[in-house]
Structure formats: C-alpha cells, structure tokens
Amino acid sequence: MAKTICPRCHGNGYIKVKDSIENPTETIHQCPQCNSQGEIMIDEPRFKNIQKERDLLSVAHIKKLEEEIDMLRKQKIYLQSKLREKNGESKT
C-alpha cells in the first residue's frame, strides 16, 4: 500500500460545496474520501500507474508549452521584421 494525495480535496482535507445553482454560496465540508487527512492509501500497482500517467501528462503539457513558446517566437520575429519594414519606409 502507498499514500497519495486525495483526488477529491487535492490534499486540503476539506472540500467547498455550492449550496445550489441559484445560491452559489460555498460551504466548507470535511473531505469524506480521505477523512480530512489529505491523503489516501492505494495499492502499489495502481499508485505506479497513477505516477506514470502524471509523468506522461507532465511531458505532454511541457511539449504543448514549448510549441506555444516556439509559435510566439516566430510571431515576434515576424512582427519585428514588419516593424523594421515600416520604420525603413517611413524614413525615406
């Protein structure tokens, strides 16, 4: 058995519950899944699978962010070239 962060309360030990759609006031309740401990016990093979999934998600998230950074760099280069063109044309 291994401990992992409670997926319901995300380790806080409590959850916030809205009263209703009409009355979105939140009330705080103790987390019933982890008994307000913030962690739950799970069997070892499942824990390893969860860790692998988290690692894969992290890699995918990092790759997506790197692609966004690359796109922004290309946009920056394009906009800088357009600005240079504009400044070059306005000086003549």
ChimeraX attribute file (.defattr): number of C-alpha atoms within 10 A of each C-alpha:
attribute: neighborCount
match mode: 1-to-1
recipient: residues
	/A:1	11
	/A:2	13
	/A:3	13
	/A:4	16
	/A:5	16
	/A:6	20
	/A:7	12
	/A:8	16
	/A:9	20
	/A:10	14
	/A:11	18
	/A:12	16
	/A:13	20
	/A:14	20
	/A:15	17
	/A:16	13
	/A:17	12
	/A:18	12
	/A:19	11
	/A:20	9
	/A:21	7
	/A:22	7
	/A:23	8
	/A:24	10
	/A:25	11
	/A:26	12
	/A:27	10
	/A:28	10
	/A:29	12
	/A:30	15
	/A:31	20
	/A:32	13
	/A:33	16
	/A:34	20
	/A:35	13
	/A:36	18
	/A:37	17
	/A:38	20
	/A:39	21
	/A:40	17
	/A:41	13
	/A:42	13
	/A:43	10
	/A:44	12
	/A:45	11
	/A:46	12
	/A:47	16
	/A:48	13
	/A:49	11
	/A:50	13
	/A:51	13
	/A:52	12
	/A:53	12
	/A:54	12
	/A:55	12
	/A:56	12
	/A:57	12
	/A:58	12
	/A:59	12
	/A:60	12
	/A:61	12
	/A:62	12
	/A:63	12
	/A:64	12
	/A:65	12
	/A:66	12
	/A:67	12
	/A:68	12
	/A:69	12
	/A:70	12
	/A:71	12
	/A:72	12
	/A:73	12
	/A:74	12
	/A:75	12
	/A:76	12
	/A:77	12
	/A:78	12
	/A:79	12
	/A:80	12
	/A:81	12
	/A:82	12
	/A:83	12
	/A:84	12
	/A:85	11
	/A:86	11
	/A:87	11
	/A:88	10
	/A:89	9
	/A:90	8
	/A:91	6
	/A:92	5
